[in-house]
């Protein structure tokens, strides 16, 4: 378990340029779904991949290969080359203009070996590896994607992307990036063709809320009361290998043993984080349980790349969560997830329209997105799979520390596990580390 060291290196960047589809694409307006344009998804989200040098690709430049592949892929995913506009009632549309996406070519005076200890969030010099082009990160009227490919001294490279979350979620983004990789390896078309069909998640007429959606109840945005003091925030990643995960699993009753590692880890971290924050016993805390609707319901065609997630909430008090065993929190989460039926999904979509597209609850909340099956690290542009593929940092979102991730990760010993980046006030981070070490050492022979 480690935090990134203070490695510093220089990155030289070319002027950002717009990459457009290589063929003319339809000039049209496309409506986003009523889940896409909720307040909580009106943000930018960044991911990064690291690749080793591959001698069999000698003489091929990853920047040119990927840039050419992006232009080809945008023929199929042409809405990404457009711009988002806002209509009546804050409804979002994509104007398919073919203007293109932002692309940056760069060189860094560092090798992958030098970065080896820092290949997990938070990354050193991330602002250099994914440069925020001035005035490029608006939700409306801005490029929908920013890609930077950085060559390394050793012949390896880094692929970093920032995307407009109103257009797609992480699962949709991986689908798009896989398409770029297929084109980079010589395919004429992506093996999974993109499907728009955002009407699948459009409100009924008339819209009607038939279920309870506590996750969208606290929309007053009392950010000051959102649980944590924002000064002195610190970021750190924690690696959980098979040993650590089985230690946690063994504390659970047998009927929870078939839960996924990332599900158990999420709940374990929610509880430990709550203890570390030292909240008053009666303060309400909330875990937003991310449910991928694509795998839950069979209404989504293969290739659908819009936002397709629900966020049912598990609520309890800090005291109950801290003092009860982990199984108490597991039961709360199982109940919250079980609420997501097809009717619940329709009701949630309708609520967006009726309530003016609210933000999900941020007050004393945590959301841990499970990316262990997303496949971001599996993407191969011709140089092999990524050493790391996943989010740039934890703690993203409206409130620092709100959103974290379970990211598949192989440590330096080649052990496969899950890395979880966390963002907490420094004193709480120290308590979190102490609690975690104590729990792991007590039960490790």
N, C-alpha and C positions, 0 to 999 in steps of 0.2 A: 504494500500500500504506500503510495508515494505521491508527492506533489511534483509538478514540473520544475526542473532546475532552471537556473537563470542563464540558459544558453542564449547568446545574442548573435545574430548573423545579418548580413546585408542582402537585400533583394533589389535587383534592378528590373524595373517594369517598362514595357513599351506603352505607348499611349493606348488607352482603352478604345476598342473599335466595336462597331455593330456588325454582327454576323447575321446575314439574312438567309432565308431558304434559297437553295440553288435553283429552284424552279418557281414560276409564278404560283401563288396560292390563293384560295378564295378570299375575296374582300367582303367580309360579312360581319354581322353582330351576333354574338353568342351569349345567352344568359347563363350566369352562374347559378348553382343550386341554392336553395334557402339554408343549407348548412354552410356552404362555402363562404357566404358573406356575413357570417356572424362576427361580432366585434373581436372575439378572441383569436380569430384567424386572420385578422387584418394586420399582419405583421410580416417581417422578413425572417427567414430561417436559413441557417447555414450548415453545410456538411462538407467533409473533407476526406480525401483518400491519399495514401502514401504508397508509392510503387518502387520496387527495386529495379536496378539496371538488368536488362535481359540481353546477353550476348547475341542471341539469335535475331534480335531486332537491330543489330548494328547498322548504322547509316540511316535509320528511320528516326525522324524527329517527332516526339510525342505531341509537341505543340501543334505542328502542322497536321499530323494525323487526326488529332482530336478536333481541331478547328474545322477541317474538311468534313468530318463525320457529323459535327453539330449542324452544319449547313444542310447536309443531306437529311438528317433526322427531322429538322424543322419543316420539311416538306410534308411530313406525316403529322407532326405535332405543331401545325402552323398557328394555333391560338397563342402559343408561347411567344411567337414573334410579334404579337399585337400589344395592345395596351388596355388596362382596365379603366372603365368609366363608371360613374355613378349616376343612376337615374332617380326617379321618384321613390320616396319611401326608403331611401338609402339602398336601393336594389343595385347590385353590381352586374355589369356586362363586360364582355371582352370585345373590343373593336379589333377585328383581325385586319391589321394594317400592313403586315409584312415588314414592319420597321426593323425587326431583328432583336437579338439579345446582346448584352454587353459581354465582350471577351477581352481578357488581358493575357498577354504573353509575358513571362518573367523568367529571370535566372537568379538562383540563390547561391552564395558562396559557402555552401555547407554540404556535407554528405549525409546519407541516411544513417551511417554508423554514428555520426555525431548526434543525430536526432534520436537514436535508438532508445534512450532513457525517457524521451519526452513524447512517445507516440501514444498518448492518451490525453484527454482534456485535463486542464487547460493547456493549449499548445503555445510554445514560445513564439513571439513575433507573428501572431495570427493576423494582425492588421496588415502585415506585409504580405502574407500568403493569400489573403482575400481582401484586396484593397477596396475600401468603400469609396467608389467614385462619387465625388460631390454631386448632390442633387439626384442621385440615381435610386435612392431607396424609398421613394414614396410608394404608397399602395395604389394610388390613382396616377394615370398618365406617365408612368415610369416603365423602363424595361422590366419584364417579368422574371428575367434570369440574369445573373452575373456569374460568369465562369472565369476562373484564373487557373492557368496551367503553368507551373513553375518547374523549370529544369534544375536538377541538382548536380553538384560537381562530380558525383560518382556515376552519372548516367541514369540515375533514377529520376522520378518526377513526382509532383504533388498536383492532384486535381482538387480544386475547391469550388463549391457552388453555393450561391445564395439565391433562394427562390421566394416568390410572393406566395405566402401560405393560403391566400384566398383562392388561388388557382389549383392547388394540389396539396396533398399531405405527404408524409415521408414515403409511404408505400407507392403513391403515384409518382413521386420523384425518382425512386429507385427504378421503376418501370421505364421512365424516360431516359435515365442514365444508362440503363442496360441496352436500350435501343441505340444510343450513341456508340456504345462499346461494340455492338454487333456491326454497325456501319463502319466503325474504325477497323474491324477485322475483315471487311470486304463484303458484308451482306448488302443486298440491293434493297431490302425492306426489313423492318423490325419483325422478329418472329411473332411478337404479340402486337397487333395493330391497336392504336389508341381508339378508345370509344368515348365520345362526349356524353351523350344521354343524361345531362344534368337534371332533366325533368323527373328522373327517378326520385330525387330528393327535393322536389318542389312541393309547396303547401297544397293541401286540398282546397276545394272551393265549395262552401266557405271553410276557412281554417277553423279547427276546434281542438282545444287542449283537453285530452281525455285522461292523461296520466299526471302523476306528481313529478315535477322536475326540480328537485331541490338544488341541483347543481347550477341552476340559472336564477335562483331566488335572491341571492345577496348581490344585487347589481348596483348598490349605492356607492360602491368603490371607495369605501373609507380606507384609502391606501395607508394612511398613518396607522390605522388600527389593524393593518394586515399582518400582524403577528410579529414581525421582526424589525428591529432597528436597522436601517439600511447602511449606516456608516460602518466602516471597517469590515466589509464583507470579504470572505476568503473562499477561494475555489480549490477543490481537491478531488482526485479520483480514487476510488477504492476497488481493488480487484478481488473477486470472489471465485476461487477455483472449486473443484469438486469437493475438497476437504471442508472448506468453509461452508459450502452449501449443505453438505450432509450434516454438519454440526447443527445448523439452523433447523434442518428438516427433522432431525431426531427430537427436537423439543416439541414437535407437533403430534397430536393424536393421529393414529394410523389412517383415518379416513381422509386426511389431508396429504398423505404421502404421494398421491398421484398428481398433485398440483405441479405446475411447471416451476422450474427453478426461478425464472424471472418473476413469477407471481409471488412466490414465497419471499424472494429478496425485496420486492417492492414493499410488502407489508412489514417486513422486518425493519427496513430503513425508515418507513413512516413512523413506526413506534420508537425506534432509537433516536430519530431526529427530534421527535416530540419531547422525549426525555431530556435531550441535550439543550433544547430551547428554554427549559425551565419555565413553562407557562403556568399561570395559576390553574389549580385543579379543575375549576368549573368552566374554563374557557373551552368553547366548542372548536374542534379541529375537524378537518375534512380531507379525505383522500379521493381525488377524482380518478375513477377507474376507466382507463382508456379501453374501449371495445372496438375492434376493427369490424365494421359492418360487412365488409366484403366476405369474410370467412364465416360470419354469423348467419347471414341470409343469402339465399341463392338468387336474389333478384338482380345482382350486379353482373353484367357480362364481363368476361375476361377482357382486360384492356381498359376498364373504367379507371380514369386517373383523377377524378375529383376527390375532394375531402369526403371520406366515408367512415367517420368515427363518431361514437357516442361517448359521453363522459358521465355516466351515473356516479353519484357521490355516496361515499360511506361517511356518516357523521357520528361523532362521539365526543366525549370531553377529554381534555388532556389527562385528567386524573384517571379515568377509566382505562384509557389506552395504555398509560404508563404502568398502572398497577396490576392490570390483568395479564394473563399469559398471552403469547402470540396468537393462540387459537381463537381468542376473543375477537381480535382484529380480522383474522381470516374469515370468520363467520360473517362479520359485517360486510366484508368485501364480496363474499359469495352472494349474499342477499342483494347487494347493490347491482351486481352484474346480472343476476337472474331477472331483474326488472326489465332488461332490454329485450322486449318482444317486438314483433313487427308493428303492433299498435303503438307501443312506446316510441318507436322510431318516427312514425307518422305524426304523433302528437308533438314530439320534439321539433320537427320541421315546422309544424303549424305555429308552435309557440314563438319561433324566430320571427315570423311575420306579424303575429299579434303584438308581441312585446318590443318590436323595433330592433331585432337582431342583437340581443344582449350579450355581454361578456359572461363567460362561466365564472363561478365563484372564485375569488382570489383571496378572501379573508381567511387567514390561518389554514390555507389549503396547500396541498402538494399533489402534483400530477407526475407520475413516472411512466413514460412511454416505453413499451417493450419493443425494442428493435432487433431482438435476437434472431427473428425469422425474416427480417426485411431484406437481407441479402446484399447490403451496400458493400460489404467487404469482399463479396464474390465477383464483383464486376471486373471484367478483363478487357482492356483496350488493345490487347495484343502482347502486352508485357507480363502477363500472368495476373494472379489475384492480388488484391491490395493487402498490405501488412496491417493497416488499420483502415476501416471505413465506417464513418458514423458522424454524429454531430460534432460541431466545433467546441461546444461548451455545455455545461450543465447550468441550471439556475436561470434559464432564459424565461422570457415572458414579461407580462406587465409589471410583476413584482419580482425583485431579485430573489432567486431561490425557489421560485414557484414550480418550474418544470425541470425534471431530470429524466434520465434514460437508463435502460438496461441495454448495454452494447456488447455484442460478442467480441471476445478479445483473447489473444494468445499471449501469455507473458513470456519473459526472456528464457524461461526454462522449457518453452514449447507447450506449456500446460494451457489447455483451453478452459475458458471460464467467462465471466461476465464482469465488465467494468462499469461502475456507476459514478458519474461525476456529480458532485454536490457543491452547493453554494450556501454558505452559512456565515453569520457574524463570527468573527475570530474566536471569542470565548466559547461559543456553542460548538464550533468545529473542534476545539481542544477537548471538550467534554465528550463529543461524539466519538472521537478517536480513542479516548481513554475507555469509554464504555465498550466499544467494539473490541479493543485489544483484550479487555478483561473477559468478555464473553468467549472469544476465540481461544484464549489461553487456558481458561478454566477447563474446557472440555477437550483440549487437544492433549493426547498422551505425551 
